[in-house]
Amino acid sequence: MGRFILSCCSTADMKKEYFQHRNIPYVCFHVTLDGKEYMDDLGQSIPFDEFYKKIQDGALANTAQVNVEEYIEFFEPFLKEGMDVLHISLSSGISGTFNSANIAKDELLEKYPDRKILLVDSLGASSGYGLLVDLAADLRDQRERIEDVYQWAVSNRLNIHHWFFSTDLTSYIRGGRISKTSGFIGTMLGICPLLNMDHEGHLIPRAKIRTKKRAIREIVKRMEEHAKDGKDYSGKCFLSNSACYEDARQVADLIEASFPKLNGKVVINSVGTVIGAHTGPGTVALFFEGDERNN
């Protein structure tokens, strides 16, 4: 696994096989669905289609972050083996898990003073957070030092763009992010809210777009505006979707046609159960490297 361990949380929303292939251990959040608790373990405990069907049918979902004890249990085996740890965490703008990881770090370094635990607040979520982890793994595989990979991640995390649109407003209404009246009107008019993640790792509404077709065009337009080198972008592009693969596929096809120098095909993942508990079904999220997020 290299000279140090690179790890993350399950909310990076990459496939289990991806983490196995790239030797990136992950620690799982938790989700409770109609009173039953599941691990947010990349669709293993509850398949994504089953999860989103239950949400669509009215099931109530609550989420729980990784706590201090779980982080200690996750980190300590690596420290015992004499390995240092670089852990990239879900955005502190939407979760307290980064704080829990810091508390665990302080406790463990008292016990293992010769080891290093370096923590990065990704200021990202879902497969945008996953893209930051993926790029850090590229550097790890090039035999970069843990300190250099850490510094790169901190210096470049705001260059990972996150753009989301949703075609189903039900979960936004349930969560109080949209009023029932606005949600009803928005649904009747086919409004798709467009959001992105700001420089503090918060999700911010940016526009209300009428019809899914226009939302698909608009999200690709944002990539054209913000991607590194514009339409000559040669980096990686990730998408995640919550039970709306065909919508994500349409976005991917348009991106692959618009960005001929793209590094491989667009990777399409599923929005995991923790992020999905808040978005519900019908969300497509786009992630790429671009200019610095500054608001």
Sequence and secondary structure as in RCSB ss.txt:
>XXXX:A:sequence
MGRFILSCCSTADMKKEYFQHRNIPYVCFHVTLDGKEYMDDLGQSIPFDEFYKKIQDGALANTAQVNVEEYIEFF
EPFLKEGMDVLHISLSSGISGTFNSANIAKDELLEKYPDRKILLVDSLGASSGYGLLVDLAADLRDQRERIEDVY
QWAVSNRLNIHHWFFSTDLTSYIRGGRISKTSGFIGTMLGICPLLNMDHEGHLIPRAKIRTKKRAIREIVKRMEE
HAKDGKDYSGKCFLSNSACYEDARQVADLIEASFPKLNGKVVINSVGTVIGAHTGPGTVALFFEGDERNN
>XXXX:A:secstr
  SEEEEEEGGG   HHHHHHTT  EE  EEEETTEEEE STTSSS HHHHHHHHHTT  EEEE   HHHHHHHH
HHHHHTT EEEEEE  TTT SHHHHHHHHHHHHHHH TTS EEEEE S  HHHHHHHHHHHHHHHHTT  HHHHH
HHHHHHGGGEEEEEEES  HHHHHTTSS HHHHHHHHHHTEEEEEEE TTS EEEEEEEESHHHHHHHHHHHHHH
HBTTGGG  S EEEEESS HHHHHHHHHHHHHH TT SSS EEEE  HHHHHHH SSEEEEEEEBS    
